[in-house]
């Protein structure tokens, strides 16, 4: 189930977007992932105003098969395995690398408990391309900005 979580997290979701002219030149804000599995908030990292981080704000399917909120059960750190996906930080450390581009960040995949090197590109149409790489294999998603 969560093997595809990374693919989805690094691929993106299509929804109606505000016109490109109304879009911000920053990825800060709320986004819908490709496939609509989650909404994500991107903003300044705590204590690092020059870096961007992201948090899962809501899940399309927030509960597991038993009806309980999904938890970070694959985390390598046993102390974090009980944390909820909602409000969980999973995008960290992105730094501006030019107009509409942020690099040096990481994306955590709660499906396998691993973290992957990533970059963000704000497309001209206002969507956000989210790329994640394992060694030389990269995958991308396009996320859609949610209305304010």
WONORRA-V315045 format. One record per residue. PHI is phi as a letter, one per 20 degrees, with the letter a starting at -180 (none if undefined). PSI is psi in whole degrees, -180 to 180 (* if undefined). D_CENTER is the distance of its C-alpha to the mean C-alpha in whole Angstrom. Layout:
phi psi d_center
PHI PSI D_CENTER
PHI PSI D_CENTER
//
This chain:
phi psi d_center
none -50 17
e -3 14
f -41 15
f -15 14
g -46 11
f -44 9
g -44 11
f -43 9
f -25 6
d 8 7
d -62 10
p 173 9
c 150 11
d 124 14
b 174 16
f 133 18
d 156 17
f 155 19
g 149 22
g -35 21
f -28 23
e -4 22
f 149 18
f 154 18
e 12 18
c 149 15
f 2 11
f 133 12
p -163 12
d 138 10
c 150 8
d 127 9
f 159 7
f 133 10
n -11 12
m 21 12
f -24 11
b 157 9
d 144 8
c 139 6
d 129 8
d 134 8
a -173 11
f 139 14
f 143 14
g 126 16
m 0 20
c 76 18
f -15 18
e 3 18
c 153 14
d 141 11
c 168 9
b 149 6
c 142 7
f 123 7
e -34 10
b 152 12
d 144 12
f -41 14
c 86 16
f -16 16
d 153 19
e -175 20
f -18 23
e 1 26
n 10 24
e 152 22
g 138 19
f 141 17
c 162 17
e 59 15
f -19 18
e 1 17
f 137 17
f -25 19
e 109 20
g -30 23
f -20 22
d -4 19
f -18 19
e -3 20
f 148 17
f 151 15
f -36 12
f 131 12
m 6 12
f 129 10
f 133 9
c -4 6
c 127 6
b 148 9
m 23 12
f 134 12
c 141 15
g 135 16
c 24 18
p 178 20
g 124 20
m 22 16
c 135 15
c 133 13
c 180 14
m 9 14
e 176 11
c 149 10
c 127 7
e 134 9
d 105 9
f -13 11
f -36 13
c -1 15
m 16 15
d 160 14
d 138 12
c 142 12
f 139 12
b 168 10
b 161 11
c 140 10
c 124 13
e 112 13
f 159 16
g -29 19
e 4 19
n -4 16
e 166 13
d 121 10
e 125 10
d 116 8
d 137 10
c 141 10
c 143 14
c 115 16
l -117 19
d 4 20
e 120 18
d 150 15
c 151 13
c 151 11
c 160 10
d 120 10
d 152 9
d 133 11
f 134 12
e 150 13
f 153 17
f * 18
//
